[in-house]
Amino acid sequence: MRSGFGCESCGSPAVRLPADLNDDAMIECDGCGCTLMAWGAFKRRVEAQETAERHEPAERRAIRARAQPVR
Ligand SMILES: [Zn+2]
């Protein structure tokens, strides 16, 4: 499954992180080498995604409920 992130130019989900990780450091696409966004913005994007995944859709909870029957 895709992480939800992909380079707009080449579609690669891989990023090249700067040696000095601060919120203003720019990260680059590992596929084509273009500048993607600042590390701080990327972090917030990943965190927002993780938060969204914690709030599971009802259908996914239903699947798990079926997989683990209540005794
Ligand atoms: Zn790229």
N, CA, C, O and the ligand as a Tripos MOL2 file, in Angstrom:
@<TRIPOS>MOLECULE
protein
  285   283    72     0     0
PROTEIN
NO_CHARGES

@<TRIPOS>ATOM
      1 N           0.8450   -1.1960    0.0000 N.3       1 MET1
      2 CA          0.0000    0.0000    0.0000 C.3       1 MET1
      3 C           0.8810    1.2460    0.0000 C.2       1 MET1
      4 O           1.9060    1.2920    0.6800 O.2       1 MET1
      5 N           0.4800    2.2300   -0.7520 N.am      2 ARG2
      6 CA          1.2600    3.4620   -0.8010 C.3       2 ARG2
      7 C           1.1120    4.2420    0.4950 C.2       2 ARG2
      8 O           0.0950    4.1550    1.1820 O.2       2 ARG2
      9 N           2.1570    5.0080    0.8140 N.am      3 SER3
     10 CA          2.1610    5.7660    2.0610 C.3       3 SER3
     11 C           1.2740    6.9950    1.9560 C.2       3 SER3
     12 O           0.9920    7.6420    2.9640 O.2       3 SER3
     13 N           0.8370    7.3180    0.7700 N.am      4 GLY4
     14 CA          0.0370    8.5110    0.5900 C.3       4 GLY4
     15 C           0.8840    9.6730    0.1180 C.2       4 GLY4
     16 O           0.3630   10.7160   -0.2770 O.2       4 GLY4
     17 N           2.2160    9.4830    0.1610 N.am      5 PHE5
     18 CA          3.1100   10.5240   -0.3130 C.3       5 PHE5
     19 C           3.7780   10.0870   -1.5940 C.2       5 PHE5
     20 O           4.2280    8.9460   -1.7040 O.2       5 PHE5
     21 N           3.8470   10.9660   -2.5520 N.am      6 GLY6
     22 CA          4.5610   10.6640   -3.7830 C.3       6 GLY6
     23 C           5.0580   11.9490   -4.4100 C.2       6 GLY6
     24 O           4.3930   12.9820   -4.3370 O.2       6 GLY6
     25 N           6.2290   11.8850   -5.0270 N.am      7 CYS7
     26 CA          6.7760   13.0570   -5.7010 C.3       7 CYS7
     27 C           5.8310   13.4750   -6.8270 C.2       7 CYS7
     28 O           5.3320   12.6320   -7.5730 O.2       7 CYS7
     29 N           5.5930   14.7720   -6.9420 N.am      8 GLU8
     30 CA          4.6890   15.2470   -7.9930 C.3       8 GLU8
     31 C           5.2990   15.0750   -9.3710 C.2       8 GLU8
     32 O           4.5780   14.9750  -10.3640 O.2       8 GLU8
     33 N           6.6310   15.0390   -9.4380 N.am      9 SER9
     34 CA          7.3020   14.9390  -10.7380 C.3       9 SER9
     35 C           7.4420   13.5020  -11.2030 C.2       9 SER9
     36 O           7.1180   13.1830  -12.3470 O.2       9 SER9
     37 N           7.9370   12.6050  -10.2960 N.am     10 CYS10
     38 CA          8.2210   11.2450  -10.7540 C.3      10 CYS10
     39 C           7.4080   10.1900  -10.0110 C.2      10 CYS10
     40 O           7.4400    9.0160  -10.3790 O.2      10 CYS10
     41 N           6.6700   10.5980   -8.9590 N.am     11 GLY11
     42 CA          5.8170    9.6430   -8.2560 C.3      11 GLY11
     43 C           6.5300    8.8020   -7.2210 C.2      11 GLY11
     44 O           5.9070    7.9440   -6.5950 O.2      11 GLY11
     45 N           7.8230    9.0230   -7.0230 N.am     12 SER12
     46 CA          8.5790    8.2310   -6.0550 C.3      12 SER12
     47 C           8.1960    8.6080   -4.6270 C.2      12 SER12
     48 O           8.1250    9.7930   -4.3000 O.2      12 SER12
     49 N           7.9480    7.6060   -3.7650 N.am     13 PRO13
     50 CA          7.6200    7.8900   -2.3720 C.3      13 PRO13
     51 C           8.8630    8.0800   -1.5130 C.2      13 PRO13
     52 O           8.7540    8.4440   -0.3430 O.2      13 PRO13
     53 N          10.0550    7.8360   -2.0820 N.am     14 ALA14
     54 CA         11.2940    7.9340   -1.3140 C.3      14 ALA14
     55 C          11.7850    9.3750   -1.2560 C.2      14 ALA14
     56 O          11.7310   10.1020   -2.2480 O.2      14 ALA14
     57 N          12.2610    9.7750   -0.0910 N.am     15 VAL15
     58 CA         12.7930   11.1290    0.0630 C.3      15 VAL15
     59 C          14.2230   11.0650    0.5720 C.2      15 VAL15
     60 O          14.6160   10.1170    1.2510 O.2      15 VAL15
     61 N          14.9830   12.0740    0.2370 N.am     16 ARG16
     62 CA         16.3600   12.2000    0.6950 C.3      16 ARG16
     63 C          16.3640   13.2390    1.8090 C.2      16 ARG16
     64 O          16.0270   14.4010    1.5830 O.2      16 ARG16
     65 N          16.7390   12.8240    2.9890 N.am     17 LEU17
     66 CA         16.7050   13.7480    4.1210 C.3      17 LEU17
     67 C          18.0160   14.5220    4.2250 C.2      17 LEU17
     68 O          19.0900   13.9780    3.9690 O.2      17 LEU17
     69 N          17.9170   15.7940    4.6010 N.am     18 PRO18
     70 CA         19.1260   16.5970    4.7700 C.3      18 PRO18
     71 C          19.9290   16.1120    5.9790 C.2      18 PRO18
     72 O          19.3590   15.5770    6.9300 O.2      18 PRO18
     73 N          21.2330   16.2950    5.9440 N.am     19 ALA19
     74 CA         22.0940   15.8580    7.0370 C.3      19 ALA19
     75 C          21.7400   16.6070    8.3210 C.2      19 ALA19
     76 O          21.7410   16.0310    9.4100 O.2      19 ALA19
     77 N          21.4420   17.8820    8.1790 N.am     20 ASP20
     78 CA         21.0910   18.6920    9.3310 C.3      20 ASP20
     79 C          19.5730   18.8400    9.3750 C.2      20 ASP20
     80 O          18.9940   19.6770    8.6820 O.2      20 ASP20
     81 N          18.9380   18.0060   10.2090 N.am     21 LEU21
     82 CA         17.4780   17.9920   10.2300 C.3      21 LEU21
     83 C          16.9170   19.1010   11.1150 C.2      21 LEU21
     84 O          16.8440   18.9660   12.3360 O.2      21 LEU21
     85 N          16.5280   20.1840   10.4830 N.am     22 ASN22
     86 CA         15.7560   21.1840   11.2170 C.3      22 ASN22
     87 C          14.5330   21.5070   10.3770 C.2      22 ASN22
     88 O          14.4680   21.1480    9.2010 O.2      22 ASN22
     89 N          13.5720   22.1790   10.9750 N.am     23 ASP23
     90 CA         12.2900   22.3680   10.2990 C.3      23 ASP23
     91 C          12.4010   23.1370    8.9840 C.2      23 ASP23
     92 O          11.5260   23.0300    8.1240 O.2      23 ASP23
     93 N          13.4720   23.9090    8.8270 N.am     24 ASP24
     94 CA         13.6080   24.6870    7.5960 C.3      24 ASP24
     95 C          14.4470   23.9880    6.5340 C.2      24 ASP24
     96 O          14.5540   24.4620    5.4030 O.2      24 ASP24
     97 N          15.0500   22.8350    6.9130 N.am     25 ALA25
     98 CA         15.8700   22.1100    5.9430 C.3      25 ALA25
     99 C          14.9790   21.5260    4.8560 C.2      25 ALA25
    100 O          13.8970   21.0160    5.1440 O.2      25 ALA25
    101 N          15.4270   21.5990    3.6220 N.am     26 MET26
    102 CA         14.6230   21.0970    2.5230 C.3      26 MET26
    103 C          14.9290   19.6250    2.2510 C.2      26 MET26
    104 O          16.0880   19.2110    2.2320 O.2      26 MET26
    105 N          13.8830   18.8570    2.0440 N.am     27 ILE27
    106 CA         14.0920   17.4560    1.6850 C.3      27 ILE27
    107 C          13.9290   17.3140    0.1780 C.2      27 ILE27
    108 O          13.1780   18.0540   -0.4590 O.2      27 ILE27
    109 N          14.6480   16.3500   -0.3720 N.am     28 GLU28
    110 CA         14.6280   16.1540   -1.8190 C.3      28 GLU28
    111 C          14.0480   14.8000   -2.1680 C.2      28 GLU28
    112 O          14.0950   13.8640   -1.3700 O.2      28 GLU28
    113 N          13.5020   14.7080   -3.3650 N.am     29 CYS29
    114 CA         13.0010   13.4450   -3.8690 C.3      29 CYS29
    115 C          14.1830   12.5290   -4.1750 C.2      29 CYS29
    116 O          15.1560   12.9530   -4.7990 O.2      29 CYS29
    117 N          14.0970   11.2760   -3.7360 N.am     30 ASP30
    118 CA         15.1910   10.3480   -3.9910 C.3      30 ASP30
    119 C          15.1230    9.7990   -5.4120 C.2      30 ASP30
    120 O          16.0850    9.2140   -5.9100 O.2      30 ASP30
    121 N          13.9860    9.9930   -6.0500 N.am     31 GLY31
    122 CA         13.8410    9.4980   -7.4100 C.3      31 GLY31
    123 C          14.4430   10.4510   -8.4360 C.2      31 GLY31
    124 O          15.2680   10.0420   -9.2530 O.2      31 GLY31
    125 N          14.0360   11.7240   -8.3990 N.am     32 CYS32
    126 CA         14.4830   12.6640   -9.4250 C.3      32 CYS32
    127 C          15.3350   13.7860   -8.8480 C.2      32 CYS32
    128 O          15.9100   14.5790   -9.5930 O.2      32 CYS32
    129 N          15.4180   13.8520   -7.5130 N.am     33 GLY33
    130 CA         16.3100   14.8350   -6.8990 C.3      33 GLY33
    131 C          15.7360   16.2290   -6.7740 C.2      33 GLY33
    132 O          16.4450   17.1520   -6.3730 O.2      33 GLY33
    133 N          14.4580   16.4040   -7.1080 N.am     34 CYS34
    134 CA         13.8710   17.7310   -7.0020 C.3      34 CYS34
    135 C          13.6040   18.0730   -5.5360 C.2      34 CYS34
    136 O          13.4520   17.1830   -4.6990 O.2      34 CYS34
    137 N          13.5490   19.3600   -5.2390 N.am     35 THR35
    138 CA         13.2520   19.7930   -3.8800 C.3      35 THR35
    139 C          11.7570   19.6320   -3.6220 C.2      35 THR35
    140 O          10.9320   20.1280   -4.3890 O.2      35 THR35
    141 N          11.4120   18.9340   -2.5350 N.am     36 LEU36
    142 CA         10.0080   18.6560   -2.2730 C.3      36 LEU36
    143 C           9.3840   19.6920   -1.3570 C.2      36 LEU36
    144 O           8.4880   20.4360   -1.7550 O.2      36 LEU36
    145 N           9.8700   19.7300   -0.1250 N.am     37 MET37
    146 CA          9.3150   20.6680    0.8520 C.3      37 MET37
    147 C          10.2330   20.7210    2.0510 C.2      37 MET37
    148 O          11.1840   19.9460    2.1510 O.2      37 MET37
    149 N           9.9500   21.6360    2.9620 N.am     38 ALA38
    150 CA         10.7690   21.7400    4.1680 C.3      38 ALA38
    151 C          10.4860   20.5460    5.0870 C.2      38 ALA38
    152 O           9.3750   20.0160    5.1000 O.2      38 ALA38
    153 N          11.4870   20.1330    5.8450 N.am     39 TRP39
    154 CA         11.3560   19.0000    6.7590 C.3      39 TRP39
    155 C          10.2060   19.2260    7.7370 C.2      39 TRP39
    156 O           9.4530   18.3000    8.0390 O.2      39 TRP39
    157 N          10.0720   20.4530    8.2310 N.am     40 GLY40
    158 CA          9.0070   20.7540    9.1910 C.3      40 GLY40
    159 C           7.6310   20.5000    8.5890 C.2      40 GLY40
    160 O           6.7540   19.9320    9.2410 O.2      40 GLY40
    161 N           7.4470   20.9260    7.3390 N.am     41 ALA41
    162 CA          6.1700   20.7260    6.6610 C.3      41 ALA41
    163 C           5.9230   19.2460    6.4040 C.2      41 ALA41
    164 O           4.7940   18.7690    6.5140 O.2      41 ALA41
    165 N           6.9880   18.5210    6.0580 N.am     42 PHE42
    166 CA          6.8710   17.0900    5.7900 C.3      42 PHE42
    167 C           6.4830   16.3440    7.0630 C.2      42 PHE42
    168 O           5.6380   15.4490    7.0400 O.2      42 PHE42
    169 N           7.1150   16.7300    8.1770 N.am     43 LYS43
    170 CA          6.8190   16.1050    9.4680 C.3      43 LYS43
    171 C           5.3510   16.2830    9.8370 C.2      43 LYS43
    172 O           4.6800   15.3400   10.2560 O.2      43 LYS43
    173 N           4.8680   17.5120    9.6710 N.am     44 ARG44
    174 CA          3.4620   17.7940   10.0080 C.3      44 ARG44
    175 C           2.5320   16.9690    9.1260 C.2      44 ARG44
    176 O           1.4820   16.5030    9.5690 O.2      44 ARG44
    177 N           2.9340   16.7990    7.8770 N.am     45 ARG45
    178 CA          2.1180   16.0220    6.9430 C.3      45 ARG45
    179 C           2.0450   14.5570    7.3810 C.2      45 ARG45
    180 O           0.9780   13.9450    7.3580 O.2      45 ARG45
    181 N           3.1970   14.0050    7.7810 N.am     46 VAL46
    182 CA          3.2410   12.6190    8.2390 C.3      46 VAL46
    183 C           2.4500   12.4560    9.5310 C.2      46 VAL46
    184 O           1.7200   11.4800    9.7050 O.2      46 VAL46
    185 N           2.6010   13.4190   10.4340 N.am     47 GLU47
    186 CA          1.8820   13.3490   11.7020 C.3      47 GLU47
    187 C           0.3760   13.4140   11.4880 C.2      47 GLU47
    188 O          -0.3820   12.6970   12.1420 O.2      47 GLU47
    189 N          -0.0520   14.2740   10.5730 N.am     48 ALA48
    190 CA         -1.4740   14.3980   10.2710 C.3      48 ALA48
    191 C          -2.0190   13.0900    9.7080 C.2      48 ALA48
    192 O          -3.1520   12.6970    9.9870 O.2      48 ALA48
    193 N          -1.1890   12.4270    8.9110 N.am     49 GLN49
    194 CA         -1.5960   11.1590    8.3100 C.3      49 GLN49
    195 C          -1.7260   10.0850    9.3860 C.2      49 GLN49
    196 O          -2.6640    9.2870    9.3700 O.2      49 GLN49
    197 N          -0.7700   10.0730   10.3260 N.am     50 GLU50
    198 CA         -0.8160    9.0800   11.3950 C.3      50 GLU50
    199 C          -2.0340    9.2960   12.2850 C.2      50 GLU50
    200 O          -2.6660    8.3400   12.7350 O.2      50 GLU50
    201 N          -2.3530   10.5630   12.5320 N.am     51 THR51
    202 CA         -3.5280   10.8760   13.3280 C.3      51 THR51
    203 C          -4.7860   10.3890   12.6270 C.2      51 THR51
    204 O          -5.6950    9.8530   13.2620 O.2      51 THR51
    205 N          -4.8300   10.5770   11.3310 N.am     52 ALA52
    206 CA         -5.9920   10.1450   10.5550 C.3      52 ALA52
    207 C          -6.1270    8.6280   10.5910 C.2      52 ALA52
    208 O          -7.2370    8.0970   10.6240 O.2      52 ALA52
    209 N          -4.9880    7.9320   10.5840 N.am     53 GLU53
    210 CA         -5.0420    6.4690   10.5840 C.3      53 GLU53
    211 C          -5.4510    5.9160   11.9330 C.2      53 GLU53
    212 O          -5.9800    4.8080   12.0230 O.2      53 GLU53
    213 N          -5.2030    6.6990   12.9980 N.am     54 ARG54
    214 CA         -5.6090    6.2510   14.3230 C.3      54 ARG54
    215 C          -7.1340    6.2680   14.4430 C.2      54 ARG54
    216 O          -7.7280    5.4330   15.1240 O.2      54 ARG54
    217 N          -7.7430    7.2290   13.7730 N.am     55 HIS55
    218 CA         -9.2090    7.2650   13.7490 C.3      55 HIS55
    219 C          -9.6590    6.3280   12.6350 C.2      55 HIS55
    220 O          -9.8960    6.7490   11.5030 O.2      55 HIS55
    221 N          -9.7690    5.0760   12.9730 N.am     56 GLU56
    222 CA        -10.0620    4.0700   11.9510 C.3      56 GLU56
    223 C         -11.4700    4.2080   11.4160 C.2      56 GLU56
    224 O         -12.3990    4.5260   12.1590 O.2      56 GLU56
    225 N         -11.6240    3.9710   10.1410 N.am     57 PRO57
    226 CA        -12.9700    3.9560    9.5740 C.3      57 PRO57
    227 C         -13.7930    2.8330   10.2000 C.2      57 PRO57
    228 O         -13.2540    1.7900   10.5710 O.2      57 PRO57
    229 N         -15.0660    3.0470   10.3120 N.am     58 ALA58
    230 CA        -15.9410    2.0680   10.9690 C.3      58 ALA58
    231 C         -15.8460    0.7010   10.3230 C.2      58 ALA58
    232 O         -15.9250   -0.3180   11.0080 O.2      58 ALA58
    233 N         -15.6780    0.6710    9.0130 N.am     59 GLU59
    234 CA        -15.6580   -0.6190    8.3250 C.3      59 GLU59
    235 C         -14.4320   -1.4340    8.7310 C.2      59 GLU59
    236 O         -14.5060   -2.6600    8.8130 O.2      59 GLU59
    237 N         -13.3010   -0.7630    8.9860 N.am     60 ARG60
    238 CA        -12.1070   -1.5020    9.3850 C.3      60 ARG60
    239 C         -12.2830   -2.0790   10.7940 C.2      60 ARG60
    240 O         -11.8320   -3.1890   11.0780 O.2      60 ARG60
    241 N         -12.9510   -1.3080   11.6800 N.am     61 ARG61
    242 CA        -13.2130   -1.8150   13.0310 C.3      61 ARG61
    243 C         -14.1240   -3.0280   12.9620 C.2      61 ARG61
    244 O         -13.9600   -3.9820   13.7220 O.2      61 ARG61
    245 N         -15.0770   -2.9870   12.0560 N.am     62 ALA62
    246 CA        -16.0220   -4.0920   11.9140 C.3      62 ALA62
    247 C         -15.2980   -5.3570   11.4810 C.2      62 ALA62
    248 O         -15.6220   -6.4500   11.9460 O.2      62 ALA62
    249 N         -14.3230   -5.2130   10.5960 N.am     63 ILE63
    250 CA        -13.5540   -6.3710   10.1290 C.3      63 ILE63
    251 C         -12.7870   -6.9780   11.2990 C.2      63 ILE63
    252 O         -12.7360   -8.2000   11.4450 O.2      63 ILE63
    253 N         -12.1940   -6.1300   12.1280 N.am     64 ARG64
    254 CA        -11.4340   -6.6370   13.2530 C.3      64 ARG64
    255 C         -12.3670   -7.3190   14.2700 C.2      64 ARG64
    256 O         -12.0100   -8.3440   14.8500 O.2      64 ARG64
    257 N         -13.5330   -6.7580   14.4780 N.am     65 ALA65
    258 CA        -14.4830   -7.3320   15.4150 C.3      65 ALA65
    259 C         -14.8740   -8.7450   14.9870 C.2      65 ALA65
    260 O         -15.0700   -9.6370   15.8120 O.2      65 ALA65
    261 N         -14.9780   -8.9140   13.6830 N.am     66 ARG66
    262 CA        -15.3350  -10.2280   13.1560 C.3      66 ARG66
    263 C         -14.1740  -11.1990   13.3220 C.2      66 ARG66
    264 O         -14.3870  -12.3910   13.5460 O.2      66 ARG66
    265 N         -12.9410  -10.6940   13.2130 N.am     67 ALA67
    266 CA        -11.7700  -11.5400   13.2910 C.3      67 ALA67
    267 C         -11.5040  -11.9830   14.7400 C.2      67 ALA67
    268 O         -10.9110  -13.0340   14.9820 O.2      67 ALA67
    269 N         -11.9580  -11.1500   15.7040 N.am     68 GLN68
    270 CA        -11.7560  -11.4950   17.1070 C.3      68 GLN68
    271 C         -13.1080  -11.5760   17.8080 C.2      68 GLN68
    272 O         -13.5520  -10.5910   18.3980 O.2      68 GLN68
    273 N         -13.7590  -12.7140   17.7530 N.am     69 PRO69
    274 CA        -15.0980  -12.8490   18.3500 C.3      69 PRO69
    275 C         -15.0570  -12.6490   19.8650 C.2      69 PRO69
    276 O         -14.1230  -13.0800   20.5410 O.2      69 PRO69
    277 N         -16.0800  -11.9920   20.3740 N.am     70 VAL70
    278 CA        -16.1730  -11.7470   21.8100 C.3      70 VAL70
    279 C         -16.6040  -13.0370   22.5220 C.2      70 VAL70
    280 O         -17.5600  -13.6990   22.1170 O.2      70 VAL70
    281 N         -15.8860  -13.3690   23.5740 N.am     71 ARG71
    282 CA        -16.2330  -14.5890   24.3150 C.3      71 ARG71
    283 C         -17.1280  -14.2430   25.4950 C.2      71 ARG71
    284 O         -17.5320  -15.1310   26.2450 O.2      71 ARG71
    285 ZN         10.7840   12.9000   -7.9630 Zn       72 ZN72
@<TRIPOS>BOND
     1     1     2 1
     2     2     3 1
     3     3     4 2
     4     3     5 am
     5     5     6 1
     6     6     7 1
     7     7     8 2
     8     7     9 am
     9     9    10 1
    10    10    11 1
    11    11    12 2
    12    11    13 am
    13    13    14 1
    14    14    15 1
    15    15    16 2
    16    15    17 am
    17    17    18 1
    18    18    19 1
    19    19    20 2
    20    19    21 am
    21    21    22 1
    22    22    23 1
    23    23    24 2
    24    23    25 am
    25    25    26 1
    26    26    27 1
    27    27    28 2
    28    27    29 am
    29    29    30 1
    30    30    31 1
    31    31    32 2
    32    31    33 am
    33    33    34 1
    34    34    35 1
    35    35    36 2
    36    35    37 am
    37    37    38 1
    38    38    39 1
    39    39    40 2
    40    39    41 am
    41    41    42 1
    42    42    43 1
    43    43    44 2
    44    43    45 am
    45    45    46 1
    46    46    47 1
    47    47    48 2
    48    47    49 am
    49    49    50 1
    50    50    51 1
    51    51    52 2
    52    51    53 am
    53    53    54 1
    54    54    55 1
    55    55    56 2
    56    55    57 am
    57    57    58 1
    58    58    59 1
    59    59    60 2
    60    59    61 am
    61    61    62 1
    62    62    63 1
    63    63    64 2
    64    63    65 am
    65    65    66 1
    66    66    67 1
    67    67    68 2
    68    67    69 am
    69    69    70 1
    70    70    71 1
    71    71    72 2
    72    71    73 am
    73    73    74 1
    74    74    75 1
    75    75    76 2
    76    75    77 am
    77    77    78 1
    78    78    79 1
    79    79    80 2
    80    79    81 am
    81    81    82 1
    82    82    83 1
    83    83    84 2
    84    83    85 am
    85    85    86 1
    86    86    87 1
    87    87    88 2
    88    87    89 am
    89    89    90 1
    90    90    91 1
    91    91    92 2
    92    91    93 am
    93    93    94 1
    94    94    95 1
    95    95    96 2
    96    95    97 am
    97    97    98 1
    98    98    99 1
    99    99   100 2
   100    99   101 am
   101   101   102 1
   102   102   103 1
   103   103   104 2
   104   103   105 am
   105   105   106 1
   106   106   107 1
   107   107   108 2
   108   107   109 am
   109   109   110 1
   110   110   111 1
   111   111   112 2
   112   111   113 am
   113   113   114 1
   114   114   115 1
   115   115   116 2
   116   115   117 am
   117   117   118 1
   118   118   119 1
   119   119   120 2
   120   119   121 am
   121   121   122 1
   122   122   123 1
   123   123   124 2
   124   123   125 am
   125   125   126 1
   126   126   127 1
   127   127   128 2
   128   127   129 am
   129   129   130 1
   130   130   131 1
   131   131   132 2
   132   131   133 am
   133   133   134 1
   134   134   135 1
   135   135   136 2
   136   135   137 am
   137   137   138 1
   138   138   139 1
   139   139   140 2
   140   139   141 am
   141   141   142 1
   142   142   143 1
   143   143   144 2
   144   143   145 am
   145   145   146 1
   146   146   147 1
   147   147   148 2
   148   147   149 am
   149   149   150 1
   150   150   151 1
   151   151   152 2
   152   151   153 am
   153   153   154 1
   154   154   155 1
   155   155   156 2
   156   155   157 am
   157   157   158 1
   158   158   159 1
   159   159   160 2
   160   159   161 am
   161   161   162 1
   162   162   163 1
   163   163   164 2
   164   163   165 am
   165   165   166 1
   166   166   167 1
   167   167   168 2
   168   167   169 am
   169   169   170 1
   170   170   171 1
   171   171   172 2
   172   171   173 am
   173   173   174 1
   174   174   175 1
   175   175   176 2
   176   175   177 am
   177   177   178 1
   178   178   179 1
   179   179   180 2
   180   179   181 am
   181   181   182 1
   182   182   183 1
   183   183   184 2
   184   183   185 am
   185   185   186 1
   186   186   187 1
   187   187   188 2
   188   187   189 am
   189   189   190 1
   190   190   191 1
   191   191   192 2
   192   191   193 am
   193   193   194 1
   194   194   195 1
   195   195   196 2
   196   195   197 am
   197   197   198 1
   198   198   199 1
   199   199   200 2
   200   199   201 am
   201   201   202 1
   202   202   203 1
   203   203   204 2
   204   203   205 am
   205   205   206 1
   206   206   207 1
   207   207   208 2
   208   207   209 am
   209   209   210 1
   210   210   211 1
   211   211   212 2
   212   211   213 am
   213   213   214 1
   214   214   215 1
   215   215   216 2
   216   215   217 am
   217   217   218 1
   218   218   219 1
   219   219   220 2
   220   219   221 am
   221   221   222 1
   222   222   223 1
   223   223   224 2
   224   223   225 am
   225   225   226 1
   226   226   227 1
   227   227   228 2
   228   227   229 am
   229   229   230 1
   230   230   231 1
   231   231   232 2
   232   231   233 am
   233   233   234 1
   234   234   235 1
   235   235   236 2
   236   235   237 am
   237   237   238 1
   238   238   239 1
   239   239   240 2
   240   239   241 am
   241   241   242 1
   242   242   243 1
   243   243   244 2
   244   243   245 am
   245   245   246 1
   246   246   247 1
   247   247   248 2
   248   247   249 am
   249   249   250 1
   250   250   251 1
   251   251   252 2
   252   251   253 am
   253   253   254 1
   254   254   255 1
   255   255   256 2
   256   255   257 am
   257   257   258 1
   258   258   259 1
   259   259   260 2
   260   259   261 am
   261   261   262 1
   262   262   263 1
   263   263   264 2
   264   263   265 am
   265   265   266 1
   266   266   267 1
   267   267   268 2
   268   267   269 am
   269   269   270 1
   270   270   271 1
   271   271   272 2
   272   271   273 am
   273   273   274 1
   274   274   275 1
   275   275   276 2
   276   275   277 am
   277   277   278 1
   278   278   279 1
   279   279   280 2
   280   279   281 am
   281   281   282 1
   282   282   283 1
   283   283   284 2
@<TRIPOS>SUBSTRUCTURE
     1 MET1         2 RESIDUE 1 A MET
     2 ARG2         6 RESIDUE 1 A ARG
     3 SER3        10 RESIDUE 1 A SER
     4 GLY4        14 RESIDUE 1 A GLY
     5 PHE5        18 RESIDUE 1 A PHE
     6 GLY6        22 RESIDUE 1 A GLY
     7 CYS7        26 RESIDUE 1 A CYS
     8 GLU8        30 RESIDUE 1 A GLU
     9 SER9        34 RESIDUE 1 A SER
    10 CYS10       38 RESIDUE 1 A CYS
    11 GLY11       42 RESIDUE 1 A GLY
    12 SER12       46 RESIDUE 1 A SER
    13 PRO13       50 RESIDUE 1 A PRO
    14 ALA14       54 RESIDUE 1 A ALA
    15 VAL15       58 RESIDUE 1 A VAL
    16 ARG16       62 RESIDUE 1 A ARG
    17 LEU17       66 RESIDUE 1 A LEU
    18 PRO18       70 RESIDUE 1 A PRO
    19 ALA19       74 RESIDUE 1 A ALA
    20 ASP20       78 RESIDUE 1 A ASP
    21 LEU21       82 RESIDUE 1 A LEU
    22 ASN22       86 RESIDUE 1 A ASN
    23 ASP23       90 RESIDUE 1 A ASP
    24 ASP24       94 RESIDUE 1 A ASP
    25 ALA25       98 RESIDUE 1 A ALA
    26 MET26      102 RESIDUE 1 A MET
    27 ILE27      106 RESIDUE 1 A ILE
    28 GLU28      110 RESIDUE 1 A GLU
    29 CYS29      114 RESIDUE 1 A CYS
    30 ASP30      118 RESIDUE 1 A ASP
    31 GLY31      122 RESIDUE 1 A GLY
    32 CYS32      126 RESIDUE 1 A CYS
    33 GLY33      130 RESIDUE 1 A GLY
    34 CYS34      134 RESIDUE 1 A CYS
    35 THR35      138 RESIDUE 1 A THR
    36 LEU36      142 RESIDUE 1 A LEU
    37 MET37      146 RESIDUE 1 A MET
    38 ALA38      150 RESIDUE 1 A ALA
    39 TRP39      154 RESIDUE 1 A TRP
    40 GLY40      158 RESIDUE 1 A GLY
    41 ALA41      162 RESIDUE 1 A ALA
    42 PHE42      166 RESIDUE 1 A PHE
    43 LYS43      170 RESIDUE 1 A LYS
    44 ARG44      174 RESIDUE 1 A ARG
    45 ARG45      178 RESIDUE 1 A ARG
    46 VAL46      182 RESIDUE 1 A VAL
    47 GLU47      186 RESIDUE 1 A GLU
    48 ALA48      190 RESIDUE 1 A ALA
    49 GLN49      194 RESIDUE 1 A GLN
    50 GLU50      198 RESIDUE 1 A GLU
    51 THR51      202 RESIDUE 1 A THR
    52 ALA52      206 RESIDUE 1 A ALA
    53 GLU53      210 RESIDUE 1 A GLU
    54 ARG54      214 RESIDUE 1 A ARG
    55 HIS55      218 RESIDUE 1 A HIS
    56 GLU56      222 RESIDUE 1 A GLU
    57 PRO57      226 RESIDUE 1 A PRO
    58 ALA58      230 RESIDUE 1 A ALA
    59 GLU59      234 RESIDUE 1 A GLU
    60 ARG60      238 RESIDUE 1 A ARG
    61 ARG61      242 RESIDUE 1 A ARG
    62 ALA62      246 RESIDUE 1 A ALA
    63 ILE63      250 RESIDUE 1 A ILE
    64 ARG64      254 RESIDUE 1 A ARG
    65 ALA65      258 RESIDUE 1 A ALA
    66 ARG66      262 RESIDUE 1 A ARG
    67 ALA67      266 RESIDUE 1 A ALA
    68 GLN68      270 RESIDUE 1 A GLN
    69 PRO69      274 RESIDUE 1 A PRO
    70 VAL70      278 RESIDUE 1 A VAL
    71 ARG71      282 RESIDUE 1 A ARG
    72 ZN72       285 GROUP 0 **** ****
